[in-house]
Amino acid sequence: MRKAVSLLVMAVFLLAFAAVGSAADFHIGIVTGTVSQSEDDLRGAEKLMEEYGSVANGGMIQHLTYPDNFMQEMETTITQIVGLADDPLMKAIVVNQAIPGTTEAFRRVKEKHPDILLLAGEAHEDPLTIETAASLVTNSDFISRGYLIPHTAKELGCDTFVHISFPRHMSYETLSTRRNIFEEASKDLGMKFVFETAPDPVSDVGVAGAQQYILEKVPAWIEKYGKNAAFFCTNDAHTEPLLKQLLAYGGYFIEADLPSPLMGYPGALGVDLSAAKGDFAKILKTVEDAIVAKGGAGRFGTWAYSYGFTTTAGLGELAKRVLEGQAELTNLADIMDAFGKYTPGAKWNGAYYTDRNTGTTADNHVLIYQDTYIMGKGYMNATDVEVPEKYKNVSSVAPEGEKKE
């Protein structure tokens, strides 16, 4: 018996060593936000460490988090990213979300180590800027979703679309373009469009102040715009208080800026999802059951699998496959396949990004989106909806007053 146990222990050890040992031939750096700013992004890094081991333990993945106050501590973020390249085994760096400063960090890495793959997930910087430094850029499809989110709202019976943001986000090419598509699509679909300004969580008021503002304003917004209004916010920290108040006062929430059943829902619903960690089918069911119990069926949506989680894990997986010669970095099918590893059963759609001013299509920038899931109703088949060509030419220039600091 003792000999059998020893053999079993040795077998387990050898399997673990094989799993980590092969990965240790090279390292992949993963940079995400913290739990307070972008928890799903961080959980995706944890998934990669679970699969391939951390560098500290002889594995493949080196994970770092950038500061919550990243706009004021940009040089810290740049230094962190560039520092990863000092590791002689570092062969790829993934930043999700690729906040301002990522382009400069990537440029500095390329100067020192041009062989390192540089992957930017959900890039915040101007597409034409980040594309010059990154090996691959991915964003949620801000063009298609600019039409599809109001389209879904209209299908659910909404008559008003309320967009909540602040000047910093409206200075981003991707977010301002989507905002303008939201407005044009809403009008084309017969809905009223409204822009509401809320405090920036990285400003002096902080996350707590920004969230308190949302808590206090939603009841008045519902009274003003009605219970058939759909609400959308561009910031993760705003999402939880928005969901909480919409559940209490009425209104619709189609999906988050970076959709996930974990984005805002656990806190808003007061549900404990610790037992379902990493099991998105279980997470979605738990959230959906709680939404239905609170009378929110048919009014609240998400992507069945977290976009932030999938982007971190998917880009890390893609980098690994490329380094092992199993995939091409900018091949659309290979990208979708790497993302699909973490989203079994969910539909994806997407395309290479085309700049509206130059008409040039970037072969290293991909826009992607997943089907919308409405709690108590199911999938909306948004990935099958044809987005009218006109929305691909909408300007990114925000209306007067929405872009000023």
Secondary structure, DSSP 8 states (H G I E B T S, - for coil): -HHHHHHHHHHHHHHHHHHHHHHTTSEEEEEE--HHHHHHHHHHHHHHHHHH-BGGGTSSEEEEE--TTTTT-HHHHHHHHHHHTTSTTEEEEEEES--TTHHHHHHHHHHH-TTSEEEEES--S-HHHHHHH-SEEEEE-HHHHHHHHHHHHHHTT--EEEEEE-HHHHTSHHHHHHHHHHHHHHHHTT-EEEEEE---TTSTTHHHHHHHHHHHHHHHHHHHH-TTEEEEES-HHHHHHHHHHHHHH--BB---SS--TTSSHHHHHT---GGGTT-HHHHHHHHHHHHHHTT-TTTBEEESS-HHHHHHHHHHHHHHHHHTTSS-TT-HHHHHHHHHTTSTT--EEEEEEE-TTT--EEEEEEEEEE-EEETTTEE--GGGS---GGGGG------TTSS--
